[in-house]
Amino acid sequence: MHRLLTVTMVGWAALGVACFEEERLKLESPSATPEVAREILGIKREPAVSYVGGDACGGCHTEEASRWDGSHHDLAMQEAIAGNVLADFDDTSFEVAGQRFTFHRDETGYFVRTAGVDGNFEDFRVVFTFGVEPLQQYLVQQPGGRFHALSAAWDSRPAGQGGQRWFHLQPEDGLRPDDVLHWTGLAGRWNDMCADCHSTNVTKGYRPENRVYETTWTEMDVACEACHGPGSHHVDWVQAGTDPEVPNAGWEHTLVDARSWTFNLRSPIAERDPPTPTSRQIETCAPCHSRRARIAEGRGDFLDVFRPALLDEGLYHADGQILDEVYVWGSFVQSRMYTAGVLCSDCHDPHRLTIDEPDAICAQCHKSEFFDEPSHHHHKPSSAGSSCVACHMPAKTYMVVDDRRDHGFRVPRPDLSDSIGVPNACTGCHTSASNDWANKAILSWTRRVSHPVHWATALSAGRRQVPGAASSLATLSRDASAPPIVRATALSLLGNQLDRKNTQAVLDGLEDESALVRMAAVGATESMSSIDRERAIVPLLRDPARAVRIDAARLLASVRGQLQPRPAAAFERALAEYQQAQNRNADRPEAHVNLGILYSNLGQIPAARSEFEKAIRIGRYFLPAYVNLADIHRIRRRDDEGEQVLNQALEQVPDSPEVLHALGLLRVRQKRLDEALPVLARAAELVPRNPRYSYVYGIALHSAGETSQAIDFLEAAALVNPGAGDLFLAISTIQRDMGRHPDAL
């Protein structure tokens, strides 16, 4: 969300033809295990590597251990005992948005009194602290092996900065106990949401049969092996005499970067020597510093174990600036620094973590005599505006008090603020100034009359589906100078507006060297015909990246019975990986919805229904489960049951556009047009930028005899969605049927 066995030809040459076929079929069988493969190929199993604990490292690596001691990684999670707990538990209380918390302690520990999952007040024992700066959270235990982070947190900043106080992480929301964001809900559940990145070698251990957790870890904090991997082979190497022939000193990979940055006479910016970057270090940091979903247990290449988010609307601005809590990886891999080969450890001490003087870090590779001058930054020396990070790494505040810097290292573009509505660092500081003022200033400094074209324009157009957006996205997806995450995002948007002239861009993406681009290209084939999709993505069932393989299997599920034997074997293996990925996340309603859609595409309707019902039991708030379950009842010709399900969903969220739209369609099918029109109208009103909702409501108006109103509505919707061809086709068709041929043209 992956490595293929490589065999020398010598080994195969001794096999007879019949034997070769027999063994090949064994290897390609969906049930073939790694043990079967090793037996056939004569490969001996290496001794299993295991975790040894940080104490085994400190004896030799004393300097690294000293820098790590007391770091944010070291203090990521601790027992709730004196010295570790920073907050005031001396019978203090606070209330916000109708939620009250009272904190106290005694000789047995620390406690909070607040409303639990049933809404009743009770005392909860704090068992662990979580984080340390600029805030500290507190974990309490719930039934079934669950640990939850309180929504009340301690502001650990100095009092002079507004800290040393209790505060609420959702201060504007009066959360009910059944809300997913309530501290007892899924969003606050440590086992699934937090543990993976605050402890070492975490196994979630969810048991779906009785819905309990048996979560384990090797070390409570982020210790040595969280980054370096299990260390038993390295310890064995040391004890055996440090044989220099052993690769990576017994580690699976090395994170040490032996290359250097050097200045040449022609440039004030250093270059890496040799220039070829390695991604191993970045991929080690990425799992905990990215917005992603885990698709497999254990460690491995990033897209073998995780499925990262792209520059999706709601997560990032159209120019890639951070918007939601996306952490660092997604912005960094857009940057010129990443392209130039900058690694995390070039700026961050991987053991101590903190950066005392950010501008001094920049000066390692950007000569101060050139960049730390008014001729470059155009601000007074030593002023806030003269700082590198103020302009190139603007900060955004998350969790109320946690300022995090954008790692895109971008040049401010006030012109894009005017044209597509993204923020810029200039007017972020000069809040009373206009974007036009800032843009003219930058153009005067650079002696330009305009800025170079930015890929943000294509992504913004693609999000809004304006006319011509598809061609711009196709061009961007092929632009080798654009970062892979940008090209992948272009393909993901292109999939929603694909036409025949831009299909080749998707086909090219399927063969891209970047797994991220291939993953997005596979997703973009969803709008193709089943025949074209099958032809395009069957080869991706053998892709080296699991995130690519399992998406290909998901999209080929509906043609499972049409696959030839060899692709069918690869399909079954990738399908099993997809199911494993969802079962690994069986504590989340999304996973059951994914499985339900899969089983529906496989024609397994009872299994699909069961998964959607499980999703609702686990997360009553998750509306896609209701909509999909109602569709299963449609397939069963039981729209009466489907309507009950959709009404249950509206009890959770009365103004859900997706549920209202589904309910309207159901009533249209039942020829209850008068009852369908109000809910279809409401859905279209709530999401005017969804051309599908507008199209359906307009057609329903026309079917009800309200033709003039239908045309007026569709024309207004087309102004909001100028790239939605269906809206214009509907207007033209209605005009034609009314005999208004000039208007239809």
N, C-alpha and C positions, 0 to 999 in steps of 0.2 A: 504494500500500500503503500539463493538466487544465483548461486553460482552453478554453471553447468559443468558436469564432469568432463575432463579432457583426457583422451586416451591416445597413446602412441599407436601408429599404424602397425608397428612390429607385433604388438599384442594381438591385434585382430588378424594378422596375416596367417597365423597358424591355424585358424578356425576354418573348418569346412563350411560350404555354403549353407547347408541345412542347419548346422549348429549355429552359424552366425545369425540366421533368421530367428531361431528359437531364442537365443540369448537377447537379441535386439528387442523382440517382443516382450521379454521379461522386463527389460529395462524401461520400455515405454508403457508398461501396464500402469494404470492409475493407482494400483495398490502397491507398486514397487516402493520399497523403503530404502533409506541409505544403506542399511545392512545388506539388503539384497544386491544393491549395486556394487558394494565393496566385495561381496562374495564372488560375483560374476567377473569382476575386473581384477581380482586378486590383490586388492588394496588392503593393507593391514590398518586396523584402527589405531590411531594415536591415543595415548593416555588422555583421558578427559582433563581439561584444564579446570581449575577451581579457584574460588576466591579465598585469599589467605588473611585479609584484614590489614588495615593500615599500620598496626603495630609491627608487622613484619617488614615494613618499608622504612620506618623511621631510623632503624639502626644504621643503615648505610646512607640513606638520603636525608641527613640531618638538616641541611640548609633548606631543602624544599619543605620538609616537615615543619620547620620553624616558621617559614613564611605562611604556610597553610594554617597553622594553629591560630585560632581566633578570626579566621577569614569568614566571609559570608557562607562559603561552602561548609566550613567546619561547623558553623552555628545554624545551618539550614533547618535543623530539627534537633531539639534537646528534650530531656526529661524536665517536667515542670517542678523544679526544685529551687530552693533559695540560691541566688547567684545567677540562675538562668532566666528567671521570670523578671522582666523589666517593669511590668505594670503595677499600678496602685491597686492592691487587693485589700486595703484596710477599710472594709465596710463602706465602700464608695458606690454610688449609683449614678446612672444617667439614663435618659429617655429621649428617643428621637423617633419621629414618624409613628408614634403609638407603640413602639417597642421599648420595653424597660429591661435594664440589666442591673443587677446588684452583685458586687464582687466582695468576697471575704476569704479569709484563710484561717487555719488553725494548725495545731501541731501535726495534723495528718496530711495537709496539703492545701491546694488552692481550689476555690469553688466559685461558680457563677449561678445566680438564680434568675431564670428567665423562662419564657414560654417555650415548651417543647413541641414535638411533632403533633400532639393533640390539642395544642393551644393552652394547656394548663401549665401553671408556673411550678417549677420544681428546681431543686439544686442539682447542678451537674459538676462533676469533678474534672478539673483541668488536668490532663495527663501529659501533654506535650506542648512545648513552645514551637512556634513556626516562624522562622526568619528572625531578623534582629534589627535591621535598619533599612529605611526610615520608619518602619512599623514592625510590630511583632503581633502575630496572631496566636490563638490558643485553640488546641484541639481537645474535644471531649468525646468520650466513648458512648456509642449508642448500641442497641441490640444488634445481633447478627454480625459481630465483628466490624461494625462500621465506626469510623472516626470522622467527626465533622469539625470544620473550622468555624468558630463563632463569627458572626457578622459584625460584632463589636471588636475593635482592634485597638492596640495601644500605639499612640504616636510617640516614637522613641527619639524624635528630634529634640534638640535643646529647647527649653522653654522660650528662649528669646526668638526662636524661629517658629513659634506657635505650637511646639510639641509638649511632651509630658502631660498627655491628656488621653482619655478614652474618646473614641469617635466611631461612627457607624460607616460601614463601607458602601451602603446604599442609603444615604441620608434623605433622599427625596422620596423614597418608596415606602409606603406603609405595607409591608409584606405580610400576607397571611401565612399561617403554618403550612398550608398546602401549596404555596407558591414554590416553584423550582428554585428561586433565588433566596428563599428563607434559609437560614443557616442549617436547618434540618433536611433541606432538600438536596437533590442530586448535585447542584452546582457547588455546594459546600462540602461534598463528600471527599475526604482525603484519599481514600483507597483508590479512587479512579481519577480524580482531578489533580491531585497534588503529589502523591507519594513518589511517583516515578522519578521526579526531578529534585526531591529533597532528601532522598536516602540512596543507598548504594545497593544494587542488585535486588531491586524490588520485584516480587512476584505478586500480582494482584490477588490471585487465588479465589476468584469469585466462583461460587457453587450455585449454578442456576436452578438445580433441582430443589433446593430449599432456600435460595436467595440469601445466602450468607457469604461472608468474606473470611478467608483464611490467609490474610496478607502477611508476607514475610519479607525481611530484608537481611542483608549481611551486616551492614553498618547503618546506624540511624541517620548519620549525616552524609554529605557528599564527600566521600573519602577518596583515597588514591585510585582505587579500582573502578570508581564511577566513571572516570575518564580514561584511564590506562587499560581497563579491562582486567579480567581475572589474572592473578599474578603467580599461580603455582609453578608454571613452567619457568618463569623468570627466577623464582627462588631456587628451583632445581638447578638452573644454569649457574647461579652463584655458588651453590653448594658443590657443584661438580667441577668448579675451577674456572669459570668464565671463559669458555671456549669461544674464541673470536669467530669461528666458522658458523656458529648458531645464529640464524637470522634474527635480527631485532632483539638480541639478548634474551630470547625466550618469549618476548611479547608477541601478540598477534600482529600488531602494527607498531610502528614507531611514530611518536608525535613530535619528535625532535626535528627541527628544521635547520639544516646545516648551511643553508644559503645565506648570503649577505646582501645588504643594500649598499650600493655605491653611487657616488656622484660622478658624472662626467663633466667635462669642461663646457658642454653646450647647454646644459639644463640645470635649473635650480632645484629640480626634483630628483631624488634618488631613484635608481632602478634596481630591481632584484637580479642578482647574478648567481646561478643562471635564471632566465626569466620564467621558465615553465612553472606554474604554480601547482601545489599539491592540494587536494581537497580533503585529505584524511583528517587533518586537524580541525578544519571547519566542520566536517561531518561528525566529528566527535562532540563538538559544542552544539551543533544544530538541534539535536533531539530535545534539549531543554531550553533552547533559546529560539524557538520558532512556534508558529501556530500550526499544529499538525495533529493527525490522528494516528495512533499506533495500530499497525496491521499485523504485527507478529511479535512473539516474545523474543527476548534476548537482544543481542547486539548484531550489527552488520552494517552494510552500506545504507545510507540514509533512506533511500527509496526502496530498500529491501525490507525495512522495518517500520517505516512511517510513510504517511501520505501527507505532504505539506500543502498548506493553502497557497493559492496563487494571489495575485494582486486584485482580489475580489472586492466588488462594491460593498461597502459597509465595514470592510477591514482596512482598506487603504484608499487614500485619495487617488484620483485618476492618474496623477503624476508619480504615484508610488510612495508618497509620504504616509507615515503611519497615522492611522485613525483609531481603530479599535486596539485592544491589547494584543499585539501581534509579536511582541518581543523583538528580536534583533535580526535574525537570519534573513527574513524576507526583504528587509530594507538593505542590508549589507550586500547581498548578492546582486542588487541592482547597480551597485556603486562602481565608480572608476577604480577605487582602491581594490576591490575584489578582482576586477579585470586585470589590474597591474600585478596581482599576486600577493597582496597584503593578507596576512593571516591574523587570527585573533591574538596570538601571542606577540605580534609585532607591537601592539599597543597595550595589551593587558598582561600583567604578570599572571600566569595561569595558576599560581599557588596563592599569592597574596590578593589578587583580583583588583584592588582599589587603584585608582589613578589620582595622584595628588595634584598634578599640574597638567591639565589636558593640553594646553598649548605647547608645553615642552615636549609632549609625545609627538605632536604634529611636526615640531622642528627637527625631529630625528631624520625626516625624509624631505622636508620642505624648508629650504634655507631661510633662516630668520631675517637675514639682511635683504631678502627679496620680498618675503611674504609678511613679515611683522613690521610693515612700514605703511604710513598713510597713503603712499602711492598705490598700494594694493588694497588695503581694507577701507580707506577713505573715512576713517574715524579718528578721533583724537587718540594718541598713544595711551595705552593702559586703560582706556575706557571700556565699558562693557561691550560696545560695538566693535572694538578692535580684536576681540577674542575670536579665534578660529571657529570654536564650537557654536558661538552665538549665531553666526551666519550660515555655517555649513552643517550643523547638527542641532537644529532647534529642538527644544524639549517639549514633551506633552506629559501632563499629569495623569497618572492612573492611581486607582485605589486611594483617591482623595489627596494623598500626600507624597506620592512616589513619582518624582520627575524622571522621565526616561528619554534619552536623546535618540533622535532618528539617525540611523547608521547609513543613510543613503549618500552622505557627503555631497550634497547637491548644491549647485549655484542657485541663489534665489531667482525666481522668475515671476515678478509681479505681473507681467503680461499674461501669464497663464491664470493668475488669480482673476483677472478681468474676463478672460475668454471662456474658461471652463470651471471657475469657482474654487480652485485649490488655494490653500493658504500659502503665504510666503514669509520668510524670516524678517524682511524689512518692515512691513506693516504689522508684523507680530510684535515688534518693539515700538515702532513709531505708530502707535494705535490711532492717533488723530489724523495721520496722513493718508492720502489716497494711493491706490495701486498705480495710477497714472504718474503721480509724483515720483514714486519709487522706481518705476520703469524708466522714466526719462533720466533719472540720476544714474542708473546702471548703464544705460546706453551711452551717456556722456562720458562715463569713466572708461568704457571699453572702446569708445570711438566707433560705435556701430550705429547703423540706422534701424536695424531690426535684429531679432534674435534668431538663432538657428531653429529649424523645425524640431519639435520635441515629440517623442512617441506618445506623450500624454494626450495629445490631440486625437490620435486614433483610438486610444482606449476610451476616452470620454465619449467620442462619437459612437463607439461600439456599445457602450453601456446604454446610451440613449436611442440606439438603433436608428440613427438619422440616415437619410439617403446617402449612398456612397460609402457608408461605414464599412460594409463587408469587404469592399475592395481595399480600403485602407488597412484593415486588419490583416487581410491576406498578404499585402505588401510587407507589413511590419513583421509578420510571422516568419518571413524569409530573409529579413534583414540581419545579416551575420554580425553587424556591429551592435545590435541591441542585446541586452542581457538575456540569457535563456528564460528567466522567470517572466520577463516582459513578453517574449515571443510566445511562451506557453499561455500567458494570459490572453494574448491576442487570439490564439486558436480557441481557447475556451469560450470567448465571446463570439467568435465566428461561427461556432457550432449552433448558436441560436438563430442565425440569419444566413445559413449556408445556401448558396445557389450553385448552379452547374459551373459558372465561370470561375468560382473560387474554390471548387472542390480540390483542385490540384494542390493548393496550399496545404490542405489537411493531409493529403497523401504524402507530400514532401515532409511534413512534420512527423509522420510515422517512421521515417527513416533518419531522423535527426540524431546526431551523436549525443544530445542531451536527453537523459531519461525523463527530465521534467517536461520537455517539449513533447516527447513521445506520449507521455501520460495524458497531456492535454489534447493531443491530436486524437488519441483513442476516444476520449470523451466527446470530441467534436463530431465523430462519425455517427453519433446517436440519431442525428436527424437525416441520415442517409437511408435509402431503401435497404431492406434486410439483405438483398442480394449484393448490393454494392458494399455494404458494411462487412459482410462475411468475406468478400474477396479482399478487402483492404486490411482487415485486422487479424485474420487467422495467423499470419506469421508472427504477430506480437504475442501469441500464446506462449512462445518460447523466449520472450524477452528476458534479458538478464536481471531486470528490475522487477521485483514482485508487484510494486504499485502499478506498473504497466500491465503485467500479465493478468492480474485479477480484474482490472477494468475491462480488458479484452474479453475475458470469460463472462463477466456480467452482461456485456452487450451482445454476446453470441448465444445467450441462454435460449432465446426463442427459436434458434435454428439448430439446436442440439442434435436432433435426429437426422439432419441433412448433411452433417460433417462426414468427410471421408475418414477411414480408420486411423490414419496417422495423425491428422489434425484432431480427431476425436480424442485420442489418447492424451495429447497435450492439453486439450480443452478440459478433460476430466481432472487432470492434475491442477491446472490453474483454478478451476471451479472449486476444488477442494480447498485450495489456499484462500479463496475468497470467503468460503463458508467458515474456515478457521478464523479469519480476520473478524468476521461478524460475531462468531461464538466467543472469541476472546473479549469482546465488548458487550456480552450478553446482559450486563447490568444497565445498559443504556437503551432507551426506546428506539433510537435511530438504528441500532443494529438489527432489531427485530423487524423494523419497517424495511430495511434493506433486504433481509432474508425473505420477507413476505413478497416484495416485488420480484425477487429472483424466482421464488416458487410459482408465482403467478405466470411469469414468462415461461417457466418450464411446464406449465399446464397442471401444476399440482395445487389445485384450488383449496382443498381442505387444509393442506400445510400452510398455504399463504394466509388463510383466514386465522389459523392458530397463531401465527407470528404477529399479525396485526393486533389480535386480542391481547397477546402478551405485552406488546408495546404499550397498550393503553393501561394495563394493570401496573406496569412499571412507572410510566410517566403519563398521568392523566392530562398533563399540560401539552403533550406533543401532538399537535393537530394533524400532521400528515398521516398519523396512524388511523385516525377516524375517517379521513377522506379516502384513504386506500381501502379500509375495511368496507366502507359504503360501496366502493366500486366492486369489491368482491361480491357483495350482495346483489349488485346489478347483474353481474355475470351469472349468478344463481337465479336471476329473475325474481329476486325478493327485495324490490325497492322499498317495500314497507319497512323491512328491517333496516335498510340503508338509511331511510329518513330518521328512524329512531336514533341511529348512531350519530348522524349529523346534528340532530337536536341536542344530543349529549355534548357534542363538541362546542356548540354555541352556549351551553351552560358554563363551559370553562372560559371561553372568550367570545362574548356576544357579537363583537364586530370583527370577526375574522373574515377577511375577503375570500380566502381560499375555501372556507367552509360554506360561506354564503353562495359563492359561485357554484360549488358542487350541489348544494341544495336546490338552487335555481334550475340547473340542468336536470336534476332528478324530476322536478315538478313539470318541466317541459316534456320529458319522456312520458310522464303520466297524463299529458294533455291538460294540465292544470295551469294554463298560461297566466291567468289572472293572479294566481298565487306565486308564480315564478318571477313575474316582472319586478316586484318590489325588492326581492333579495338579489336579483341580478343587477338591478340599478344600484343598490347599496355597494355591492362588490366593486363595480366599475367606478363608483364615486370615491371609494376608499383608496383605490390604486389606479389613478388616471393614467399612469405610465405603463400599465399592463394592457397591451393592445388586444389580447385575447378576451379579457373580460369585457372590454368595450365592444368588440366585434359581436360577441354572443348576445349582449344586451341589445345592440342595435338591430340584429336580425330578429330577436324575439319581439321587439317593438313592431317591426315590419310584419311579422307573422300575426300579430294581434290587430292588424289593420291601422296601426298608428304610423303610417308611412312617412308623413311629413316630419313628425317628431323623430323618427328613426334616422332620416337623412340629416336633420339638424344635429342630432347627437353624434352620428358617425363623422360628420365633417368637423365638429369640434374636437373629437377624439383624434382625428387625423392630424390636426394642428399640433397636438401634444406629442403624437407619435408619427412624425413625418416619414419614418422609414418602414412603417407597417403596411406592406402591400395589400394585405387582406382587407384592411379598412377601405382603401381606395377602390379595390375590386368590388366590395360590397356596395359602396355608394354608386359606382358605375352600373352594376347589375340592377339595382333597384330603379335607378333613373331609366335604364333601358326598358325594363319591364313596364314602366309607367308610360312609355312612349316618348320620353324626353331624350331623344337621341343626341342632340347637341350637348346637353348637360352630361350625358353618359360619357361623351368623349373628353 
